Amino acid sequence: MNQAVIQKTLNTLMAACLAVMATSVFVNVVLRYGFGSGIAASEELSRLLFVWMVFIGATAAYPQGEHMAFTSLLQPLLKPGRETALKAATCLIHALVVLSCALVGWGAWQQVLVGMDSVSVVLGYPQALLPLPALLCSVAIGVMALWQLLRARPIDFGHAADVE
């Protein structure tokens, strides 16, 4: 699969999560305030979908270079004669991202294990489904950052924002 297909799939998944979440909350509000009843599962479903949507979005944003970046700290290294320092800083940044993903992934894995033994109150899904997207996101971003580290890919300074 190429990157465009993966990006489109992730965007579609995020849109589906948002659509189901918005519909669920809207219907619940109308039922609650209009008819004095509601859907008990609406809150749990919305929470679960929101967590998944956030981590799908984080995964989709990483290869696009859309995460917060302090590239202004590296701007002085763009001057001629500082290529080695820029390459070292880039490698350090990618290594720190890999380390951060390993730590987040380890913590998420621990939460997945804990959540396997309990279920949600209303819908009855395994509580492991809440930390699972954090685990998957950290693995995906960690693999991408490791690949960038191994390729010694430079930091992209072509962000859309003027000030970072």
Accessible surface in RSA format (square Angstrom, percent):
REM  Atomic radii and reference values for relative SASA: ProtOr
REM  Chains: A
REM  Algorithm: Lee & Richards
REM  Probe-radius: 1.40
REM  Slices: 20
REM RES _ NUM      All-atoms   Total-Side   Main-Chain    Non-polar    All polar
REM                ABS   REL    ABS   REL    ABS   REL    ABS   REL    ABS   REL
RES MET A   1   187.57  97.1 105.89  70.1  81.68 194.5 115.84  98.5  71.73  95.0
RES ASN A   2    92.51  63.8  79.94  77.2  12.57  30.3  40.17  96.7  52.34  50.6
RES GLN A   3    96.62  54.0  88.43  64.6   8.19  19.5  41.87  89.1  54.75  41.5
RES ALA A   4    72.38  66.6  57.98  89.5  14.40  32.8  65.52  92.3   6.87  18.2
RES VAL A   5    72.54  47.7  69.75  63.1   2.79   6.7  72.33  62.8   0.21   0.6
RES ILE A   6    78.95  44.9  78.18  58.2   0.77   1.9  78.95  56.8   0.00   0.0
RES GLN A   7    34.96  19.5  34.71  25.4   0.25   0.6  21.74  46.3  13.22  10.0
RES LYS A   8   150.27  73.3 146.67  90.0   3.61   8.6  93.49  84.1  56.79  60.5
RES THR A   9    66.43  47.2  62.04  62.9   4.39  10.5  51.03  68.5  15.40  23.3
RES LEU A  10    30.52  17.0  30.52  21.8   0.00   0.0  30.52  21.4   0.00   0.0
RES ASN A  11    68.03  46.9  63.33  61.2   4.70  11.3  23.45  56.4  44.58  43.1
RES THR A  12    81.02  57.6  76.28  77.3   4.74  11.3  65.07  87.4  15.95  24.1
RES LEU A  13    82.91  46.2  82.45  59.0   0.46   1.2  82.56  58.0   0.35   0.9
RES MET A  14    43.27  22.4  42.53  28.1   0.74   1.8  31.49  26.8  11.77  15.6
RES ALA A  15    60.64  55.8  51.02  78.7   9.62  21.9  57.21  80.6   3.43   9.1
RES ALA A  16    50.67  46.6  42.30  65.3   8.36  19.0  49.85  70.2   0.82   2.2
RES CYS A  17    14.42  10.9  12.63  14.1   1.79   4.2   1.47   3.7  12.95  14.0
RES LEU A  18    94.49  52.6  94.49  67.6   0.00   0.0  94.49  66.4   0.00   0.0
RES ALA A  19    56.86  52.3  47.32  73.0   9.54  21.7  56.41  79.4   0.45   1.2
RES VAL A  20    72.61  47.8  68.85  62.3   3.76   9.0  72.07  62.6   0.54   1.5
RES MET A  21    22.59  11.7  22.59  15.0   0.00   0.0  17.61  15.0   4.99   6.6
RES ALA A  22    56.63  52.1  44.48  68.6  12.15  27.6  53.77  75.7   2.87   7.6
RES THR A  23    81.59  58.0  77.30  78.4   4.29  10.2  56.31  75.6  25.28  38.2
RES SER A  24    15.96  13.5   8.98  12.0   6.98  16.1  13.01  27.7   2.95   4.1
RES VAL A  25    66.76  43.9  66.76  60.4   0.00   0.0  66.76  58.0   0.00   0.0
RES PHE A  26   136.71  68.4 132.62  82.1   4.08  10.6 136.42  82.7   0.29   0.8
RES VAL A  27    56.01  36.9  54.89  49.7   1.12   2.7  56.01  48.7   0.00   0.0
RES ASN A  28    22.19  15.3  22.16  21.4   0.02   0.1   0.31   0.8  21.87  21.1
RES VAL A  29    71.04  46.7  70.04  63.4   1.00   2.4  71.04  61.7   0.00   0.0
RES VAL A  30    62.68  41.2  57.34  51.9   5.34  12.9  62.68  54.5   0.00   0.0
RES LEU A  31    52.26  29.1  52.26  37.4   0.00   0.0  52.26  36.7   0.00   0.0
RES ARG A  32   123.99  52.1 116.36  59.3   7.63  18.2  38.88  53.1  85.11  51.6
RES TYR A  33   179.26  83.7 145.33  82.7  33.93  88.3 104.13  78.3  75.12  92.6
RES GLY A  34    54.56  67.3   0.00   N/A  54.56  67.3  25.78  70.7  28.78  64.5
RES PHE A  35   149.14  74.6 116.62  72.2  32.51  84.6 125.61  76.2  23.53  67.3
RES GLY A  36    70.90  87.4   0.00   N/A  70.90  87.4  32.83  90.1  38.07  85.3
RES SER A  37    61.82  52.2  51.70  69.0  10.12  23.3  48.19 102.6  13.63  19.1
RES GLY A  38    37.35  46.1   0.00   N/A  37.35  46.1   2.92   8.0  34.43  77.1
RES ILE A  39    71.05  40.4  66.35  49.4   4.70  11.3  69.60  50.1   1.45   3.9
RES ALA A  40    73.34  67.4  49.68  76.7  23.66  53.8  59.47  83.7  13.87  36.7
RES ALA A  41    19.52  18.0  18.69  28.8   0.83   1.9  18.69  26.3   0.83   2.2
RES SER A  42     2.92   2.5   1.89   2.5   1.04   2.4   1.10   2.3   1.82   2.6
RES GLU A  43   121.68  69.9 114.20  86.4   7.48  17.8  46.98  90.9  74.70  61.0
RES GLU A  44    14.27   8.2  14.27  10.8   0.00   0.0   8.09  15.6   6.18   5.0
RES LEU A  45    54.05  30.1  54.05  38.7   0.00   0.0  54.05  38.0   0.00   0.0
RES SER A  46    15.20  12.8  14.53  19.4   0.67   1.5  14.81  31.5   0.39   0.5
RES ARG A  47   105.89  44.5  98.59  50.3   7.30  17.4  51.46  70.3  54.43  33.0
RES LEU A  48    20.50  11.4  20.50  14.7   0.00   0.0  20.50  14.4   0.00   0.0
RES LEU A  49    29.60  16.5  29.60  21.2   0.00   0.0  29.60  20.8   0.00   0.0
RES PHE A  50   105.44  52.8 105.44  65.3   0.00   0.0 105.44  63.9   0.00   0.0
RES VAL A  51    34.92  23.0  32.74  29.6   2.18   5.3  34.92  30.3   0.00   0.0
RES TRP A  52    57.06  22.9  57.06  27.6   0.00   0.0  53.88  28.7   3.18   5.2
RES MET A  53    32.20  16.7  30.96  20.5   1.24   3.0  24.85  21.1   7.34   9.7
RES VAL A  54    70.34  46.3  61.09  55.3   9.25  22.3  67.52  58.7   2.82   7.6
RES PHE A  55    60.07  30.1  59.27  36.7   0.80   2.1  59.82  36.3   0.25   0.7
RES ILE A  56    21.38  12.2  19.09  14.2   2.30   5.5  21.26  15.3   0.12   0.3
RES GLY A  57    18.20  22.4   0.00   N/A  18.20  22.4  14.56  40.0   3.63   8.1
RES ALA A  58    24.49  22.5  18.42  28.4   6.08  13.8  22.84  32.2   1.65   4.4
RES THR A  59    21.16  15.1  20.61  20.9   0.56   1.3  17.40  23.4   3.77   5.7
RES ALA A  60     3.10   2.9   3.07   4.7   0.03   0.1   3.10   4.4   0.00   0.0
RES ALA A  61    19.46  17.9  17.72  27.3   1.74   4.0  19.35  27.3   0.11   0.3
RES TYR A  62    33.08  15.4  27.44  15.6   5.63  14.7  23.76  17.9   9.31  11.5
RES PRO A  63    39.59  28.9  22.33  20.4  17.26  62.8  24.15  19.9  15.44  96.0
RES GLN A  64    75.82  42.4  50.68  37.0  25.14  59.8  10.62  22.6  65.20  49.5
RES GLY A  65    23.59  29.1   0.00   N/A  23.59  29.1  21.55  59.1   2.04   4.6
RES GLU A  66   125.87  72.3  92.87  70.3  33.00  78.6  37.18  71.9  88.69  72.4
RES HIS A  67    74.62  40.8  63.43  44.1  11.18  28.6  44.12  45.5  30.49  35.5
RES MET A  68   160.63  83.2 121.25  80.2  39.38  93.8  98.11  83.4  62.52  82.8
RES ALA A  69    26.37  24.2  18.66  28.8   7.71  17.5  23.41  33.0   2.96   7.8
RES PHE A  70   117.25  58.7 106.41  65.9  10.84  28.2 107.49  65.2   9.76  27.9
RES THR A  71    11.01   7.8  10.33  10.5   0.68   1.6   2.37   3.2   8.64  13.1
RES SER A  72    59.80  50.5  48.36  64.5  11.44  26.3  36.53  77.8  23.27  32.6
RES LEU A  73   134.98  75.2 115.12  82.4  19.86  49.9 118.56  83.3  16.42  44.2
RES LEU A  74    19.17  10.7  19.17  13.7   0.00   0.0  19.17  13.5   0.00   0.0
RES GLN A  75    80.80  45.2  75.26  55.0   5.53  13.2  32.76  69.7  48.04  36.4
RES PRO A  76    62.25  45.4  59.36  54.1   2.89  10.5  62.16  51.3   0.10   0.6
RES LEU A  77    39.76  22.1  37.93  27.1   1.83   4.6  37.93  26.6   1.83   4.9
RES LEU A  78    80.57  44.9  53.36  38.2  27.21  68.4  55.39  38.9  25.18  67.8
RES LYS A  79   119.22  58.2 115.46  70.8   3.76   8.9  71.04  63.9  48.18  51.3
RES PRO A  80   125.02  91.1 104.13  94.9  20.90  76.0 106.89  88.3  18.13 112.7
RES GLY A  81    70.41  86.8   0.00   N/A  70.41  86.8  34.83  95.6  35.58  79.7
RES ARG A  82   102.67  43.1  99.62  50.8   3.05   7.3  20.53  28.1  82.14  49.8
RES GLU A  83   111.91  64.3 106.78  80.8   5.13  12.2  67.54 130.6  44.37  36.2
RES THR A  84   116.22  82.7 110.54 112.1   5.68  13.5  79.02 106.1  37.20  56.2
RES ALA A  85    46.68  42.9  35.31  54.5  11.37  25.9  43.10  60.7   3.58   9.5
RES LEU A  86    28.51  15.9  28.51  20.4   0.00   0.0  28.51  20.0   0.00   0.0
RES LYS A  87   122.50  59.8 118.11  72.5   4.39  10.5  69.35  62.4  53.15  56.6
RES ALA A  88    61.39  56.4  48.46  74.8  12.93  29.4  56.64  79.8   4.74  12.6
RES ALA A  89    19.70  18.1  15.16  23.4   4.54  10.3  19.05  26.8   0.65   1.7
RES THR A  90     2.92   2.1   2.92   3.0   0.00   0.0   2.44   3.3   0.48   0.7
RES CYS A  91    37.82  28.6  37.09  41.4   0.73   1.7  18.64  47.2  19.19  20.7
RES LEU A  92   106.75  59.5 102.16  73.1   4.59  11.5 106.07  74.5   0.68   1.8
RES ILE A  93    60.33  34.3  59.21  44.1   1.13   2.7  60.20  43.3   0.14   0.4
RES HIS A  94     9.83   5.4   9.83   6.8   0.00   0.0   9.03   9.3   0.80   0.9
RES ALA A  95    39.56  36.4  34.05  52.5   5.51  12.5  35.34  49.8   4.21  11.2
RES LEU A  96    91.34  50.9  90.69  64.9   0.65   1.6  90.99  63.9   0.35   1.0
RES VAL A  97    39.54  26.0  37.54  34.0   2.00   4.8  39.48  34.3   0.06   0.2
RES VAL A  98    37.73  24.8  36.86  33.4   0.87   2.1  36.86  32.0   0.87   2.4
RES LEU A  99    97.78  54.5  94.44  67.6   3.34   8.4  97.51  68.5   0.27   0.7
RES SER A 100    58.85  49.7  56.18  75.0   2.67   6.2  29.85  63.6  29.00  40.6
RES CYS A 101    16.36  12.4  12.96  14.5   3.40   8.0   3.95  10.0  12.41  13.4
RES ALA A 102    60.28  55.4  42.42  65.5  17.86  40.6  54.89  77.3   5.39  14.3
RES LEU A 103   116.44  64.8 107.71  77.1   8.72  21.9 108.34  76.1   8.10  21.8
RES VAL A 104    78.94  51.9  70.78  64.1   8.16  19.7  77.61  67.4   1.33   3.6
RES GLY A 105     7.90   9.7   0.00   N/A   7.90   9.7   7.65  21.0   0.24   0.5
RES TRP A 106   162.96  65.4 157.93  76.4   5.03  11.8 138.53  73.9  24.43  39.6
RES GLY A 107    32.57  40.2   0.00   N/A  32.57  40.2  31.11  85.4   1.46   3.3
RES ALA A 108     7.84   7.2   1.73   2.7   6.11  13.9   5.90   8.3   1.94   5.1
RES TRP A 109   105.41  42.3 105.41  51.0   0.00   0.0  88.60  47.2  16.81  27.3
RES GLN A 110    63.62  35.6  63.04  46.1   0.58   1.4  25.23  53.7  38.39  29.1
RES GLN A 111   100.82  56.4  98.71  72.1   2.11   5.0  26.11  55.6  74.71  56.7
RES VAL A 112    10.80   7.1  10.80   9.8   0.00   0.0  10.80   9.4   0.00   0.0
RES LEU A 113    82.24  45.8  74.21  53.1   8.03  20.2  74.63  52.4   7.61  20.5
RES VAL A 114   101.84  67.0  91.81  83.1  10.03  24.2  97.53  84.7   4.31  11.7
RES GLY A 115     5.03   6.2   0.00   N/A   5.03   6.2   4.96  13.6   0.07   0.2
RES MET A 116   121.96  63.2  97.85  64.8  24.10  57.4  89.08  75.7  32.88  43.6
RES ASP A 117   135.14  94.7  97.75  97.3  37.39  88.4  35.78  84.2  99.36  99.1
RES SER A 118    51.17  43.2  45.38  60.6   5.78  13.3  42.49  90.5   8.67  12.2
RES VAL A 119    94.67  62.3  80.08  72.5  14.59  35.1  80.08  69.6  14.59  39.6
RES SER A 120     3.17   2.7   1.09   1.5   2.08   4.8   1.15   2.4   2.02   2.8
RES VAL A 121   141.34  93.0 109.99  99.6  31.35  75.5 116.83 101.5  24.51  66.5
RES VAL A 122    73.23  48.2  43.36  39.3  29.87  72.0  47.57  41.3  25.66  69.6
RES LEU A 123    80.23  44.7  48.47  34.7  31.76  79.8  50.69  35.6  29.54  79.5
RES GLY A 124    38.94  48.0   0.00   N/A  38.94  48.0  19.32  53.0  19.62  43.9
RES TYR A 125    23.88  11.1  18.55  10.6   5.33  13.9  23.74  17.8   0.14   0.2
RES PRO A 126    59.62  43.5  59.62  54.4   0.00   0.0  59.62  49.2   0.00   0.0
RES GLN A 127    49.31  27.6  47.09  34.4   2.22   5.3  17.71  37.7  31.60  24.0
RES ALA A 128     6.37   5.9   6.35   9.8   0.02   0.0   6.37   9.0   0.00   0.0
RES LEU A 129    56.84  31.7  56.84  40.7   0.00   0.0  56.84  39.9   0.00   0.0
RES LEU A 130    38.79  21.6  35.14  25.1   3.65   9.2  35.44  24.9   3.35   9.0
RES PRO A 131    24.69  18.0  18.77  17.1   5.91  21.5  24.62  20.3   0.07   0.4
RES LEU A 132    46.83  26.1  46.83  33.5   0.00   0.0  46.83  32.9   0.00   0.0
RES PRO A 133     3.63   2.6   1.90   1.7   1.73   6.3   2.68   2.2   0.95   5.9
RES ALA A 134    13.27  12.2  12.90  19.9   0.37   0.8  12.90  18.2   0.37   1.0
RES LEU A 135    27.80  15.5  27.80  19.9   0.00   0.0  27.80  19.5   0.00   0.0
RES LEU A 136    89.51  49.8  84.84  60.7   4.66  11.7  85.67  60.2   3.84  10.3
RES CYS A 137    10.81   8.2   8.74   9.7   2.07   4.9   2.58   6.5   8.23   8.9
RES SER A 138     6.95   5.9   2.28   3.0   4.67  10.8   5.16  11.0   1.79   2.5
RES VAL A 139    82.39  54.2  75.59  68.4   6.80  16.4  82.02  71.3   0.37   1.0
RES ALA A 140    32.22  29.6  24.17  37.3   8.05  18.3  31.45  44.3   0.77   2.0
RES ILE A 141    16.46   9.4  16.46  12.3   0.00   0.0  16.46  11.9   0.00   0.0
RES GLY A 142    10.04  12.4   0.00   N/A  10.04  12.4   9.31  25.6   0.73   1.6
RES VAL A 143    93.82  61.7  91.62  82.9   2.20   5.3  92.20  80.1   1.63   4.4
RES MET A 144    47.87  24.8  44.95  29.7   2.93   7.0  36.00  30.6  11.88  15.7
RES ALA A 145     0.00   0.0   0.00   0.0   0.00   0.0   0.00   0.0   0.00   0.0
RES LEU A 146    76.92  42.8  76.92  55.0   0.00   0.0  76.92  54.0   0.00   0.0
RES TRP A 147   145.76  58.5 144.19  69.8   1.57   3.7 134.41  71.7  11.35  18.4
RES GLN A 148    19.43  10.9  19.43  14.2   0.00   0.0   3.79   8.1  15.64  11.9
RES LEU A 149    45.89  25.6  38.54  27.6   7.35  18.5  38.56  27.1   7.33  19.7
RES LEU A 150   128.62  71.6  95.31  68.2  33.31  83.7  98.41  69.1  30.22  81.3
RES ARG A 151   134.54  56.5 103.92  53.0  30.63  72.9  32.27  44.1 102.27  62.0
RES ALA A 152    35.33  32.5  21.40  33.0  13.93  31.7  21.88  30.8  13.45  35.6
RES ARG A 153    89.12  37.4  85.88  43.8   3.24   7.7  12.59  17.2  76.53  46.4
RES PRO A 154    91.85  66.9  83.27  75.9   8.58  31.2  84.97  70.2   6.88  42.8
RES ILE A 155    30.98  17.6  22.17  16.5   8.81  21.2  24.36  17.5   6.62  18.0
RES ASP A 156    74.31  52.1  63.16  62.9  11.14  26.4  25.19  59.3  49.11  49.0
RES PHE A 157    57.03  28.5  29.24  18.1  27.80  72.3  29.81  18.1  27.22  77.9
RES GLY A 158    64.20  79.2   0.00   N/A  64.20  79.2  34.43  94.5  29.77  66.7
RES HIS A 159    44.62  24.4  22.76  15.8  21.85  55.9  16.62  17.1  28.00  32.6
RES ALA A 160   110.59 101.7  70.27 108.4  40.31  91.7  81.74 115.1  28.85  76.4
RES ALA A 161    60.73  55.8  38.83  59.9  21.90  49.8  48.80  68.7  11.93  31.6
RES ASP A 162   147.71 103.5 107.01 106.5  40.70  96.3  34.13  80.3 113.59 113.3
RES VAL A 163   133.84  88.1 111.94 101.3  21.90  52.8 114.94  99.9  18.91  51.3
RES GLU A 164    59.87  34.4  21.56  16.3  38.31  91.2  39.84  77.1  20.03  16.4
END  Absolute sums over single chains surface
CHAIN  1 A    10482.1       8745.3       1736.8       7675.4       2806.7
END  Absolute sums over all chains
TOTAL         10482.1       8745.3       1736.8       7675.4       2806.7
